[in-house]
Amino acid sequence: MKILLFITLCSFPIMSLMAQDVGENTSQLLSPEEFYLGIHSADVPLIIDARTWKEYRKGRIHGARLTESSASLKSIVDSLDMEQPIFVYCDDNQRSSAACSFLKDWGYTNVSELAGGMMAWKLASYEIDTEKVKKED
C-alpha cells in the first residue's frame, strides 16, 4: 500500500507537466486533480466518457455522457458553443485522445483530457458514479 501511495504521489508532478497545451490542434492534458477542479469550476462543463457501454455502466465520473463513436460525440456537441468547456476521458487515453482530436478538428477550442484516464481517477480516489443506468438508444 505504501508503494502505491508513493507511486501515486510521484506521478502528480509528471501529470502536471503534461497539462500544458502543446499545440493549436491538441487538447489540454490534465492530472486527475486538475480535471476534478476543471469540471467543478466550469459553469456548464460537458464531461465525455469515451469508453464502451460495458465500462460506462460499471462506473463513471458523475455527469459524464457516453460517446461510443464519433457520430454519437458529434450529436452531443453539435449544438454547443465552440468555446464550451469539454472534458474527455476513457480508461487509458487512447479513445479520449481520438475524441479530443475529433473535437479540435471540428473547431472546439476548450477541450481537456484526463491524463491516465479512469485508472488515474480511481488511483487519486475521486468519486465514481455507480448508479445503475439504462442505455440510451
C-alpha positions in Angstrom: 0.0 0.0 0.0 2.9 2.4 0.8 4.4 1.7 -2.6 1.1 2.5 -4.4 0.8 5.8 -2.4 4.4 6.7 -3.3 3.9 6.0 -7.0 0.7 8.0 -7.0 2.3 11.0 -5.2 5.3 10.9 -7.6 3.1 10.8 -10.7 1.3 14.1 -9.9 4.2 16.4 -10.8 4.7 14.5 -14.1 1.0 14.7 -14.9 1.0 18.4 -14.1 3.8 19.0 -16.6 1.7 17.2 -19.2 -1.2 19.7 -18.6 0.4 22.2 -20.9 -1.3 22.9 -24.2 1.4 21.9 -26.7 -0.3 22.9 -29.9 -3.2 24.5 -31.6 -4.8 21.2 -32.5 -4.2 19.4 -29.2 -6.3 19.1 -26.1 -5.0 20.1 -22.7 -3.9 17.0 -20.8 -4.9 17.4 -17.1 -3.9 15.5 -14.0 -6.9 14.0 -12.1 -6.7 16.9 -9.6 -6.8 19.5 -12.4 -9.5 17.6 -14.2 -11.6 17.5 -11.0 -11.1 21.2 -10.4 -11.9 22.0 -14.0 -15.2 20.1 -14.0 -16.2 21.7 -10.7 -15.2 25.3 -11.7 -16.7 25.5 -15.2 -20.2 26.9 -15.4 -21.7 24.2 -17.6 -19.0 21.6 -18.2 -19.6 18.8 -20.6 -18.0 15.6 -19.5 -17.5 13.0 -22.2 -16.8 9.3 -21.4 -15.2 7.8 -24.5 -15.4 4.2 -23.2 -17.7 1.4 -24.0 -21.2 0.9 -22.6 -20.0 -2.0 -20.5 -17.2 0.1 -19.0 -19.5 3.1 -18.5 -22.3 1.3 -16.7 -19.8 -0.1 -14.1 -18.8 3.3 -13.1 -18.2 6.8 -14.4 -17.4 10.3 -13.5 -20.6 12.0 -12.2 -22.4 13.7 -15.0 -20.4 12.1 -17.8 -22.1 11.4 -21.2 -21.2 8.2 -23.0 -20.0 8.5 -26.6 -19.0 5.2 -28.2 -18.5 6.6 -31.7 -17.6 9.8 -33.5 -21.3 10.1 -34.6 -22.6 10.0 -31.0 -19.9 12.5 -30.0 -20.9 14.8 -32.8 -24.6 14.6 -31.9 -23.8 15.6 -28.3 -21.6 18.6 -29.1 -23.4 19.7 -32.3 -25.4 22.5 -30.6 -22.7 23.7 -28.3 -20.8 27.0 -28.4 -17.3 26.3 -29.8 -15.7 27.6 -26.6 -17.8 25.5 -24.2 -15.6 23.6 -21.7 -15.4 19.9 -22.7 -13.7 17.4 -20.5 -12.9 14.0 -22.0 -11.7 10.7 -20.5 -11.5 6.9 -21.2 -9.6 4.2 -19.4 -6.1 4.9 -20.7 -6.1 7.9 -23.1 -6.4 6.1 -26.4 -10.1 6.7 -27.1 -10.1 10.0 -25.3 -7.2 11.3 -27.4 -9.1 10.3 -30.5 -12.3 12.0 -29.3 -10.3 15.2 -28.4 -8.8 15.2 -31.9 -12.3 15.0 -33.4 -13.4 17.9 -31.2 -10.4 20.1 -32.1 -10.8 19.2 -35.8 -14.5 20.3 -35.6 -13.4 23.7 -34.1 -13.9 23.3 -30.4 -11.3 25.3 -28.5 -11.7 24.4 -24.8 -11.1 20.7 -24.8 -9.4 19.0 -21.8 -8.4 15.3 -21.4 -7.9 13.3 -18.2 -4.2 12.1 -18.1 -4.2 8.5 -17.2 -8.0 8.1 -17.7 -10.2 6.3 -15.3 -7.3 4.4 -13.9 -5.6 7.6 -12.7 -9.0 9.0 -11.5 -9.5 5.9 -9.3 -5.9 5.9 -8.1 -6.5 9.5 -7.0 -9.6 8.3 -5.1 -12.0 10.6 -6.7 -15.7 9.7 -6.6 -17.2 7.3 -9.1 -20.8 7.3 -10.0 -22.0 3.7 -9.9 -25.7 4.3 -10.0 -27.5 2.0 -12.4 -28.2 3.5 -15.8 -30.2 2.4 -18.9 -28.6 2.5 -22.3 -29.9 5.4 -24.4 -30.9 4.3 -27.9 
